[in-house]
């Protein structure tokens, strides 16, 4: 048992050095940062030589996030279909109806979600 614990000693030493290094950098920057003199003109954001106008991050429409989530949903469908299609020929020898039925039910559930998204107007940008 002692031999196994001794194998973790270098990892624990490395972890201790990493934590000490991070804490040391934070303390050192706090000590040195207090001595620095700041200038309000130098602290303003610089953007192509022009003064900044408005907020830095504009508000995005909810439609953008809805379309992004729908894209992720149907992109994951392709991720699950690709490996299934690659090994489908080999799987046919063992359980063809079960494998085909499970994939049809998977596509059916996604089709129901797609029909719901279309009927609720999720793809209509003018709404």
N, CA and C atoms as a LAMMPS dump frame, in Angstrom:
ITEM: TIMESTEP
0
ITEM: NUMBER OF ATOMS
381
ITEM: BOX BOUNDS ff ff ff
-5.0000000000000000e+02 5.0000000000000000e+02
-5.0000000000000000e+02 5.0000000000000000e+02
-5.0000000000000000e+02 5.0000000000000000e+02
ITEM: ATOMS id mol type element x y z
1 1 1 N 0.822 -1.196 0
2 1 2 C 0 0 0
3 1 3 C 0.863 1.256 0
4 2 1 N 1.957 1.209 0.727
5 2 2 C 2.837 2.377 0.771
6 2 3 C 3.437 2.664 -0.593
7 3 1 N 3.708 1.627 -1.359
8 3 2 C 4.278 1.817 -2.693
9 3 3 C 3.32 2.533 -3.63
10 4 1 N 2.033 2.224 -3.489
11 4 2 C 1.048 2.881 -4.328
12 4 3 C 0.893 4.35 -3.974
13 5 1 N 0.925 4.68 -2.687
14 5 2 C 0.794 6.069 -2.271
15 5 3 C 2.027 6.878 -2.656
16 6 1 N 3.183 6.242 -2.677
17 6 2 C 4.406 6.953 -3.058
18 6 3 C 4.398 7.333 -4.532
19 7 1 N 3.639 6.63 -5.34
20 7 2 C 3.544 6.971 -6.762
21 7 3 C 2.816 8.298 -6.957
22 8 1 N 1.951 8.67 -6.03
23 8 2 C 1.202 9.923 -6.136
24 8 3 C 1.947 11.117 -5.556
25 9 1 N 3.074 10.873 -4.895
26 9 2 C 3.826 11.956 -4.281
27 9 3 C 4.29 13.005 -5.301
28 10 1 N 4.843 12.638 -6.472
29 10 2 C 5.219 13.675 -7.449
30 10 3 C 4.025 14.486 -7.949
31 11 1 N 2.883 13.848 -8.074
32 11 2 C 1.686 14.565 -8.527
33 11 3 C 1.249 15.569 -7.472
34 12 1 N 1.291 15.181 -6.208
35 12 2 C 0.919 16.093 -5.132
36 12 3 C 1.918 17.243 -5.016
37 13 1 N 3.2 16.961 -5.219
38 13 2 C 4.198 18.025 -5.194
39 13 3 C 3.942 19.008 -6.336
40 14 1 N 3.666 18.496 -7.532
41 14 2 C 3.377 19.35 -8.67
42 14 3 C 2.12 20.184 -8.421
43 15 1 N 1.114 19.578 -7.819
44 15 2 C -0.107 20.32 -7.487
45 15 3 C 0.192 21.436 -6.487
46 16 1 N 1.005 21.14 -5.488
47 16 2 C 1.376 22.163 -4.515
48 16 3 C 2.158 23.304 -5.14
49 17 1 N 3.083 22.974 -6.045
50 17 2 C 3.859 24.02 -6.73
51 17 3 C 2.941 24.873 -7.606
52 18 1 N 1.989 24.24 -8.289
53 18 2 C 1.068 24.985 -9.158
54 18 3 C 0.188 25.926 -8.342
55 19 1 N -0.326 25.459 -7.225
56 19 2 C -1.173 26.305 -6.382
57 19 3 C -0.352 27.445 -5.788
58 20 1 N 0.872 27.149 -5.343
59 20 2 C 1.733 28.193 -4.784
60 20 3 C 2.101 29.236 -5.84
61 21 1 N 2.362 28.786 -7.063
62 21 2 C 2.701 29.704 -8.144
63 21 3 C 1.521 30.628 -8.463
64 22 1 N 0.315 30.054 -8.552
65 22 2 C -0.867 30.861 -8.854
66 22 3 C -1.146 31.848 -7.725
67 23 1 N -1.09 31.382 -6.482
68 23 2 C -1.345 32.276 -5.346
69 23 3 C -0.272 33.351 -5.265
70 24 1 N 0.97 32.977 -5.522
71 24 2 C 2.056 33.955 -5.496
72 24 3 C 1.876 35.028 -6.556
73 25 1 N 1.473 34.638 -7.735
74 25 2 C 1.234 35.627 -8.795
75 25 3 C 0.095 36.573 -8.438
76 26 1 N -0.966 36.046 -7.839
77 26 2 C -2.084 36.906 -7.443
78 26 3 C -1.669 37.895 -6.357
79 27 1 N -0.931 37.421 -5.366
80 27 2 C -0.5 38.304 -4.279
81 27 3 C 0.471 39.348 -4.808
82 28 1 N 1.411 38.922 -5.649
83 28 2 C 2.397 39.846 -6.199
84 28 3 C 1.739 40.912 -7.076
85 29 1 N 0.779 40.525 -7.889
86 29 2 C 0.107 41.512 -8.736
87 29 3 C -0.734 42.475 -7.907
88 30 1 N -1.295 42 -6.816
89 30 2 C -2.063 42.882 -5.938
90 30 3 C -1.141 43.896 -5.259
91 31 1 N 0.02 43.457 -4.842
92 31 2 C 0.957 44.367 -4.185
93 31 3 C 1.524 45.391 -5.16
94 32 1 N 1.907 44.939 -6.339
95 32 2 C 2.484 45.844 -7.334
96 32 3 C 1.397 46.715 -7.955
97 33 1 N 0.197 46.189 -8.129
98 33 2 C -0.887 46.927 -8.761
99 33 3 C -1.332 48.135 -7.979
100 34 1 N -1.176 48.118 -6.677
101 34 2 C -1.57 49.268 -5.865
102 34 3 C -0.66 50.459 -6.106
103 35 1 N 0.562 50.223 -6.49
104 35 2 C 1.514 51.296 -6.706
105 35 3 C 1.363 51.952 -8.07
106 36 1 N 0.682 51.289 -8.979
107 36 2 C 0.559 51.832 -10.332
108 36 3 C -0.409 53.014 -10.334
109 37 1 N -0.08 54.028 -11.125
110 37 2 C -0.952 55.19 -11.265
111 37 3 C -1.805 54.999 -12.514
112 38 1 N -3.104 55.174 -12.353
113 38 2 C -3.993 54.997 -13.498
114 38 3 C -4.42 56.355 -14.034
115 39 1 N -4.717 56.352 -15.317
116 39 2 C -5.15 57.55 -16.004
117 39 3 C -6.509 57.231 -16.632
118 40 1 N -7.556 58.009 -16.381
119 40 2 C -8.873 57.687 -16.949
120 40 3 C -8.863 57.635 -18.474
121 41 1 N -8.041 58.46 -19.107
122 41 2 C -7.984 58.445 -20.566
123 41 3 C -7.382 57.135 -21.06
124 42 1 N -6.372 56.664 -20.371
125 42 2 C -5.735 55.412 -20.791
126 42 3 C -6.572 54.193 -20.441
127 43 1 N -7.476 54.326 -19.492
128 43 2 C -8.313 53.2 -19.099
129 43 3 C -9.548 53.025 -19.973
130 44 1 N -9.858 53.981 -20.849
131 44 2 C -11.027 53.841 -21.727
132 44 3 C -10.713 52.85 -22.84
133 45 1 N -11.706 52.116 -23.323
134 45 2 C -11.459 51.163 -24.398
135 45 3 C -11.069 51.875 -25.694
136 46 1 N -10.145 51.276 -26.41
137 46 2 C -9.665 51.846 -27.667
138 46 3 C -10.215 51.01 -28.808
139 47 1 N -10.89 51.671 -29.741
140 47 2 C -11.462 50.95 -30.865
141 47 3 C -11.194 51.722 -32.151
142 48 1 N -10.165 51.364 -32.848
143 48 2 C -9.835 51.931 -34.163
144 48 3 C -9.679 53.453 -34.127
145 49 1 N -9.248 54.002 -33.033
146 49 2 C -9.024 55.431 -32.963
147 49 3 C -10.28 56.254 -32.779
148 50 1 N -11.422 55.636 -32.688
149 50 2 C -12.687 56.347 -32.528
150 50 3 C -13.18 56.164 -31.093
151 51 1 N -13.863 57.158 -30.549
152 51 2 C -14.428 56.973 -29.21
153 51 3 C -15.522 55.908 -29.222
154 52 1 N -15.602 55.143 -28.155
155 52 2 C -16.59 54.07 -28.075
156 52 3 C -17.995 54.665 -27.963
157 53 1 N -18.941 54.032 -28.661
158 53 2 C -20.331 54.47 -28.629
159 53 3 C -21.208 53.308 -28.193
160 54 1 N -22.08 53.544 -27.252
161 54 2 C -23.055 52.536 -26.845
162 54 3 C -22.437 51.434 -25.999
163 55 1 N -23.224 50.383 -25.816
164 55 2 C -22.792 49.244 -25.016
165 55 3 C -21.754 48.439 -25.78
166 56 1 N -20.962 47.708 -25.039
167 56 2 C -19.971 46.846 -25.671
168 56 3 C -20.596 45.604 -26.279
169 57 1 N -21.641 45.107 -25.652
170 57 2 C -22.306 43.908 -26.158
171 57 3 C -23.77 44.223 -26.436
172 58 1 N -24.167 44.264 -27.707
173 58 2 C -25.576 44.55 -28.015
174 58 3 C -26.459 43.359 -27.649
175 59 1 N -27.703 43.644 -27.364
176 59 2 C -28.645 42.579 -27.022
177 59 3 C -29.024 41.804 -28.279
178 60 1 N -29.033 40.5 -28.147
179 60 2 C -29.397 39.639 -29.263
180 60 3 C -30.869 39.254 -29.125
181 61 1 N -31.477 39.034 -30.258
182 61 2 C -32.873 38.616 -30.27
183 61 3 C -32.995 37.188 -29.741
184 62 1 N -34.134 36.894 -29.149
185 62 2 C -34.372 35.541 -28.655
186 62 3 C -34.416 34.56 -29.817
187 63 1 N -34.836 35.038 -30.981
188 63 2 C -34.895 34.179 -32.171
189 63 3 C -33.512 33.604 -32.504
190 64 1 N -32.476 34.396 -32.292
191 64 2 C -31.119 33.923 -32.577
192 64 3 C -30.81 32.691 -31.736
193 65 1 N -31.128 32.746 -30.449
194 65 2 C -30.835 31.624 -29.564
195 65 3 C -31.731 30.43 -29.865
196 66 1 N -32.969 30.682 -30.266
197 66 2 C -33.872 29.595 -30.612
198 66 3 C -33.366 28.847 -31.842
199 67 1 N -32.946 29.585 -32.852
200 67 2 C -32.419 28.94 -34.054
201 67 3 C -31.12 28.211 -33.735
202 68 1 N -30.302 28.779 -32.858
203 68 2 C -29.059 28.108 -32.472
204 68 3 C -29.348 26.788 -31.766
205 69 1 N -30.343 26.772 -30.886
206 69 2 C -30.691 25.529 -30.187
207 69 3 C -31.27 24.495 -31.155
208 70 1 N -32.072 24.952 -32.103
209 70 2 C -32.604 24.016 -33.101
210 70 3 C -31.492 23.453 -33.97
211 71 1 N -30.514 24.297 -34.308
212 71 2 C -29.379 23.806 -35.079
213 71 3 C -28.617 22.745 -34.309
214 72 1 N -28.399 22.98 -33.022
215 72 2 C -27.687 21.995 -32.202
216 72 3 C -28.48 20.699 -32.139
217 73 1 N -29.787 20.807 -31.988
218 73 2 C -30.637 19.615 -31.912
219 73 3 C -30.506 18.761 -33.167
220 74 1 N -30.624 19.382 -34.332
221 74 2 C -30.588 18.595 -35.56
222 74 3 C -29.163 18.259 -35.982
223 75 1 N -28.181 18.961 -35.455
224 75 2 C -26.794 18.598 -35.705
225 75 3 C -26.439 17.35 -34.918
226 76 1 N -26.969 17.22 -33.719
227 76 2 C -26.718 16.028 -32.912
228 76 3 C -27.342 14.806 -33.576
229 77 1 N -28.435 15.005 -34.27
230 77 2 C -29.046 13.895 -35.007
231 77 3 C -28.054 13.31 -35.998
232 78 1 N -27.367 14.15 -36.713
233 78 2 C -26.384 13.674 -37.686
234 78 3 C -25.232 12.976 -36.987
235 79 1 N -24.831 13.483 -35.832
236 79 2 C -23.735 12.857 -35.093
237 79 3 C -24.112 11.45 -34.671
238 80 1 N -25.37 11.224 -34.303
239 80 2 C -25.799 9.886 -33.919
240 80 3 C -26.079 8.994 -35.124
241 81 1 N -26.469 9.568 -36.241
242 81 2 C -26.77 8.757 -37.418
243 81 3 C -25.515 8.27 -38.129
244 82 1 N -24.45 9.031 -38.097
245 82 2 C -23.258 8.667 -38.866
246 82 3 C -22.625 7.356 -38.383
247 83 1 N -22.345 7.167 -37.09
248 83 2 C -21.77 5.881 -36.679
249 83 3 C -22.717 4.716 -36.914
250 84 1 N -24.004 4.968 -36.75
251 84 2 C -24.975 3.91 -36.998
252 84 3 C -24.93 3.478 -38.458
253 85 1 N -24.822 4.432 -39.367
254 85 2 C -24.785 4.099 -40.789
255 85 3 C -23.491 3.389 -41.167
256 86 1 N -22.409 3.698 -40.48
257 86 2 C -21.124 3.071 -40.808
258 86 3 C -21.125 1.602 -40.429
259 87 1 N -21.668 1.26 -39.276
260 87 2 C -21.622 -0.131 -38.825
261 87 3 C -22.94 -0.874 -39.057
262 88 1 N -23.856 -0.278 -39.786
263 88 2 C -25.166 -0.897 -39.981
264 88 3 C -25.067 -2.236 -40.698
265 89 1 N -24.187 -2.329 -41.672
266 89 2 C -24.069 -3.565 -42.441
267 89 3 C -23.593 -4.716 -41.558
268 90 1 N -22.672 -4.436 -40.65
269 90 2 C -22.195 -5.483 -39.745
270 90 3 C -23.25 -5.868 -38.715
271 91 1 N -24.083 -4.927 -38.314
272 91 2 C -25.098 -5.205 -37.3
273 91 3 C -26.294 -5.961 -37.874
274 92 1 N -26.472 -5.923 -39.175
275 92 2 C -27.612 -6.61 -39.78
276 92 3 C -27.576 -8.106 -39.53
277 93 1 N -26.398 -8.678 -39.389
278 93 2 C -26.281 -10.118 -39.196
279 93 3 C -26.828 -10.556 -37.838
280 94 1 N -26.801 -9.682 -36.853
281 94 2 C -27.224 -10.104 -35.511
282 94 3 C -28.692 -9.763 -35.218
283 95 1 N -29.07 -8.486 -35.259
284 95 2 C -30.415 -8.061 -34.872
285 95 3 C -30.937 -7.003 -35.828
286 96 1 N -31.229 -7.359 -37.017
287 96 2 C -31.641 -6.376 -38.02
288 96 3 C -32.929 -5.63 -37.638
289 97 1 N -34.016 -6.311 -37.276
290 97 2 C -35.255 -5.567 -36.989
291 97 3 C -35.129 -4.647 -35.767
292 98 1 N -34.459 -5.095 -34.736
293 98 2 C -34.31 -4.279 -33.535
294 98 3 C -33.491 -3.032 -33.818
295 99 1 N -32.42 -3.184 -34.55
296 99 2 C -31.539 -2.057 -34.858
297 99 3 C -32.242 -1.064 -35.774
298 100 1 N -32.896 -1.565 -36.791
299 100 2 C -33.6 -0.682 -37.713
300 100 3 C -34.774 0.013 -37.017
301 101 1 N -35.499 -0.727 -36.179
302 101 2 C -36.629 -0.144 -35.455
303 101 3 C -36.197 0.942 -34.479
304 102 1 N -35.069 0.751 -33.809
305 102 2 C -34.6 1.769 -32.869
306 102 3 C -34.197 3.041 -33.61
307 103 1 N -33.591 2.897 -34.772
308 103 2 C -33.198 4.087 -35.518
309 103 3 C -34.415 4.792 -36.112
310 104 1 N -35.405 4.046 -36.551
311 104 2 C -36.637 4.66 -37.057
312 104 3 C -37.356 5.41 -35.929
313 105 1 N -37.373 4.839 -34.723
314 105 2 C -38.015 5.541 -33.615
315 105 3 C -37.229 6.805 -33.25
316 106 1 N -35.902 6.76 -33.333
317 106 2 C -35.077 7.941 -33.066
318 106 3 C -35.381 9.044 -34.078
319 107 1 N -35.434 8.69 -35.351
320 107 2 C -35.737 9.67 -36.393
321 107 3 C -37.176 10.172 -36.243
322 108 1 N -38.097 9.278 -35.828
323 108 2 C -39.485 9.69 -35.622
324 108 3 C -39.624 10.727 -34.517
325 109 1 N -38.905 10.539 -33.418
326 109 2 C -38.948 11.52 -32.321
327 109 3 C -38.409 12.862 -32.796
328 110 1 N -37.318 12.839 -33.552
329 110 2 C -36.776 14.085 -34.078
330 110 3 C -37.728 14.723 -35.09
331 111 1 N -38.412 13.917 -35.856
332 111 2 C -39.379 14.444 -36.82
333 111 3 C -40.546 15.124 -36.098
334 112 1 N -40.987 14.544 -34.999
335 112 2 C -42.049 15.172 -34.212
336 112 3 C -41.569 16.528 -33.685
337 113 1 N -40.326 16.595 -33.21
338 113 2 C -39.769 17.862 -32.743
339 113 3 C -39.66 18.881 -33.859
340 114 1 N -39.275 18.439 -35.042
341 114 2 C -39.17 19.339 -36.189
342 114 3 C -40.545 19.865 -36.608
343 115 1 N -41.529 18.995 -36.634
344 115 2 C -42.886 19.422 -36.997
345 115 3 C -43.419 20.418 -35.966
346 116 1 N -43.155 20.167 -34.688
347 116 2 C -43.576 21.1 -33.647
348 116 3 C -42.903 22.459 -33.835
349 117 1 N -41.597 22.469 -34.17
350 117 2 C -40.881 23.727 -34.374
351 117 3 C -41.445 24.486 -35.568
352 118 1 N -41.797 23.778 -36.629
353 118 2 C -42.353 24.438 -37.806
354 118 3 C -43.734 25 -37.509
355 119 1 N -44.577 24.203 -36.839
356 119 2 C -45.942 24.662 -36.548
357 119 3 C -45.974 25.799 -35.536
358 120 1 N -45.001 25.839 -34.616
359 120 2 C -44.999 26.925 -33.632
360 120 3 C -44.329 28.176 -34.167
361 121 1 N -43.831 28.124 -35.396
362 121 2 C -43.243 29.305 -36.029
363 121 3 C -41.832 29.606 -35.581
364 122 1 N -41.105 28.602 -35.153
365 122 2 C -39.747 28.819 -34.673
366 122 3 C -38.818 29.247 -35.796
367 123 1 N -39.126 28.888 -37.016
368 123 2 C -38.261 29.235 -38.143
369 123 3 C -38.699 30.516 -38.854
370 124 1 N -39.785 31.128 -38.382
371 124 2 C -40.301 32.353 -39.009
372 124 3 C -39.578 33.55 -38.389
373 125 1 N -38.723 34.201 -39.168
374 125 2 C -37.906 35.309 -38.652
375 125 3 C -38.706 36.591 -38.459
376 126 1 N -39.826 36.714 -39.138
377 126 2 C -40.583 37.961 -39.07
378 126 3 C -41.522 38.001 -37.871
379 127 1 N -41.684 36.935 -37.195
380 127 2 C -42.589 36.845 -36.06
381 127 3 C -41.981 37.318 -34.788
